[in-house]
Amino acid sequence: MTRYADGPTTEAAIVIHAPIEHVWRLVSDITTPVQFSEELQGVEWLDDGGPAVGARFRGINAHGKVGKWESTSMVTRYEPEAVFEWTLGDTDHPAARWRFGLEPTDAGVTLTFLAQIGPGRSGLSPAIEAMPDKEERIVARRLAEHRANMVRTIEGIKALAEAQVRP
């Protein structure tokens, strides 16, 4: 059984035919996913200096069944041209964790986008508590929603990065 308390994950990957520095500029810009996600509506840095470990930003989200909400995330890994990760909520017990990973290949860059939900409290927690017998279905549906947005995001990043290198 897939349990929220276990911090289940989903991921999507794509090969991008562009220099790693082009892809890195896009994934380390917190506004890039807003262009492609159906849920993420906006983001803004809360701390000066932009992306760095410990920097915080506010996300504005909307979901047809839940409505609108804001959340605060913190950059938890920042390794130029390799990893950009942020955590929602308590960094030791997150509500969610998101990570872009870049791996150079002969063809360009493999971009991986990973999401982990739980184990910390989130918007799913009340639904799971109200319907514990449906936890696996609730978790699976949420992971599928995240993955669909992640696929749209990495496909959009691919299009932007490859457009920068076309003559």
C-alpha positions in Angstrom: 0.0 0.0 0.0 1.2 3.5 -0.9 1.0 5.5 2.4 1.4 9.2 2.7 3.5 8.8 5.8 6.1 7.0 3.7 6.8 10.0 1.6 5.9 8.5 -1.8 7.4 10.0 -5.0 6.9 10.4 -8.7 9.3 11.6 -11.3 9.5 12.5 -15.0 12.6 12.7 -17.2 13.4 14.1 -20.7 16.4 14.5 -22.9 17.1 18.0 -23.9 19.3 18.8 -26.9 20.9 22.0 -25.5 23.9 23.0 -23.4 23.5 22.3 -19.7 23.9 26.0 -18.9 20.7 26.8 -20.9 18.8 24.1 -19.1 20.2 25.2 -15.7 19.1 28.8 -16.2 15.5 27.6 -16.8 15.3 25.2 -13.9 16.9 27.5 -11.4 14.4 30.2 -12.3 11.5 29.6 -9.9 9.1 31.4 -12.4 9.7 28.9 -15.2 7.3 26.2 -13.9 4.5 28.8 -13.7 4.5 28.9 -17.5 3.5 25.2 -17.8 1.8 24.0 -14.6 -2.0 23.9 -14.3 -1.7 24.3 -10.6 1.2 26.6 -9.8 0.0 30.2 -10.5 2.9 32.3 -9.3 6.0 32.5 -7.2 8.1 35.2 -5.6 11.3 35.2 -3.6 10.9 36.1 0.1 14.6 36.5 0.6 17.1 38.7 -1.3 19.6 37.0 -3.4 17.6 34.5 -5.4 18.3 30.8 -5.5 20.7 29.6 -2.8 20.4 27.0 0.0 18.2 28.5 2.7 16.4 31.0 0.4 12.7 31.0 0.7 9.9 31.7 -1.8 6.1 31.9 -1.8 4.1 29.8 -4.2 0.6 30.6 -5.2 -1.5 27.6 -6.3 -5.0 26.8 -7.4 -6.8 23.5 -7.8 -10.3 22.9 -9.0 -11.4 20.8 -6.0 -9.4 22.7 -3.3 -9.4 26.3 -4.4 -6.4 28.7 -4.0 -3.7 28.6 -1.4 -0.2 29.9 -0.8 2.8 28.0 0.6 6.3 28.8 1.6 9.2 26.7 0.3 12.9 26.7 1.1 15.8 25.8 -1.2 17.4 22.7 0.3 19.9 21.8 -2.4 21.5 24.1 -4.9 24.3 22.6 -7.0 24.8 24.6 -10.2 24.2 22.7 -13.4 23.3 19.6 -11.3 20.5 19.9 -8.6 17.9 22.5 -7.7 15.7 21.3 -4.8 13.1 23.0 -2.6 11.1 21.8 0.3 7.6 22.8 1.4 7.1 23.0 5.2 9.5 21.6 7.7 12.7 20.5 5.9 13.1 17.5 8.2 9.4 16.4 7.9 8.3 18.0 4.7 4.8 18.4 3.3 6.5 18.0 -0.1 9.9 18.1 -1.8 10.6 19.0 -5.4 13.9 18.4 -7.3 15.2 19.1 -10.7 18.3 17.0 -11.5 20.5 17.6 -14.6 22.8 15.0 -16.0 25.0 15.7 -19.0 24.8 13.1 -21.8 26.2 12.8 -25.3 22.8 14.0 -26.6 22.7 17.1 -24.3 21.1 16.9 -20.9 18.8 14.5 -19.2 16.5 16.6 -17.0 14.7 14.7 -14.2 11.9 16.3 -12.1 11.1 14.5 -8.9 8.3 15.2 -6.4 7.8 13.7 -2.9 4.6 14.2 -0.9 4.6 13.8 2.8 5.3 12.7 5.4 4.6 16.2 7.0 1.0 17.6 7.1 -0.3 19.0 3.9 -3.7 19.7 2.2 -4.0 15.9 1.7 -3.9 15.2 5.4 -7.5 16.1 6.2 -8.8 14.0 3.3 -6.8 11.0 4.4 -7.9 11.4 8.0 -11.6 11.6 6.9 -11.3 8.6 4.6 -8.4 6.4 5.8 -9.7 3.5 3.8 -9.2 5.5 0.6 -5.6 6.7 1.5 -4.0 4.7 -1.3 -6.4 6.1 -3.9 -6.0 9.7 -2.6 -2.2 9.5 -2.7 -2.2 7.9 -6.1 -4.5 10.6 -7.6 -2.3 13.4 -6.1 0.9 11.9 -7.4 -0.7 11.5 -10.9 -1.7 15.2 -10.8 1.8 16.2 -9.9 3.3 14.0 -12.5 1.1 15.4 -15.3 2.2 19.0 -14.3 5.8 17.8 -14.1 5.7 16.3 -17.6 4.2 19.6 -19.0 7.0 21.5 -17.2 9.9 19.5 -18.5 8.4 19.4 -22.0 8.1 23.2 -21.8 11.7 23.6 -20.5 12.9 21.4 -23.4 11.1 23.6 -25.9 12.5 26.8 -24.4 16.1 25.4 -24.1 16.2 23.9 -27.6 14.8 27.1 -29.1 17.8 29.0 -27.6 20.2 26.9 -29.7 18.4 26.7 -33.0 19.9 28.9 -35.7 
